[in-house]
Amino acid sequence: MEQTSRRTCFLDLLYLIFNYNHLLIGTGTLTNAESGNVNLTARQLTAKGGAQVFTTTFGSGKAGDLTVNAFESIDLIDPSQQGFGSGLFASSAQTASGNGGDININIPNGDLNIGDRATVSVSAKGTGNAGDINIDARAISLNQGSITATSVSGQGGNINLKVANNLLLRNNSQISTRAGTENSGGGNGGNMDINSKFIIAVPSENSDITANAFAGNGGDINITTQGIFGLQVNDKLTPNSDITASSQLGINGIVNINTPDIDPSRGLTQLPSVPTDPANQIVAGCPSNEEANFVISGRGGLPEDPRQVLRGQVVLQDMRIGADFPNKSGLISGRKVPAIKEQPPLLEATGWTINQQGQVELVANTTQVQPDGERNKSDCGNLSD
């Protein structure tokens, strides 16, 4: 026991296993001095058989803080033969006026497993306030286990959970903050902040997440998750798995459930209410008797010398004779261009026939086809295979 000055207990081991019946490691104070802190660092930590690590106060001094750092796993399991559950505790005794201490658990790359009535608990059984619980873990699994922050007369403690993967509650597991009793009245319930990928429970197993109070106001519950399965938000506790933030005599707390900012309809194309006519999607052919142009604009860009063309560029030149040229058989760029004969306008093919040689011929404006496959010359354009 530490009564006059504050000291800190450090344990830094590779594997820390408490495997004795009701083994206790802790610090406490009987006066107005603060209790010492407890810091545990291990690759794996296991508390079983009723083993407990604690900080407490019996006087007006504050209970110390309990910090556990682990790299792989923390397992709180197996009650003692007398029924005492294993766990981590930071408390203020019934005779104390000091506040309870905080519990900090850091295992971002490992799992926290609490089962068989084991618990992580901060409490104030006297007139002080309960401390806070802060947990950073890859995953948390509760199987008949609990994470609680309770006070009798003072303010309830807060619970902050940061879980990278899943938070699992089975077989009447509890995550709760509670303030006051029927006899003591009590203060406001503590708040709860849970950030987990998924929160999972079995509806019929009565596993609850609660922030309740008796005379004061219920605490607020803020949950950020991609999905909650097996728990329902209710005004009061039921035999099923619930999420509640209530007060028997005061004002109920607020439950806020935040999901990631994902709009399922974002990126979807709005389909037309009337089906599209496929015939309207077919591009009609260009009329052969209308003027058409083919233009080559070149590579673009700027030449190295504004007075020169681009290197390697082929300069195209129109070899046709314009209508305004005085001599249709004249020379263009030193070359003699043959005279252009007047050509009849082209007609767009609208059908086809097979001639006597078995060849397919495209025809325009076909009105009659002879039995022997001969086409009507006066009704067809000058087209052949």
Helices and strands as residue ranges (DSSP letters): E 8-12, E 15-18, E 24-29, E 37-47, E 52-57, E 66-76, E 87-92, E 103-115, E 119-124, E 133-143, E 146-151, E 159-170, E 174-179, E 192-201, G 203-205, E 208-213, E 221-224, E 227-229, E 232-233, E 242-244, E 255-258, G 278-281, E 331-332, E 335-336, E 351-354, E 360-363, G 377-379
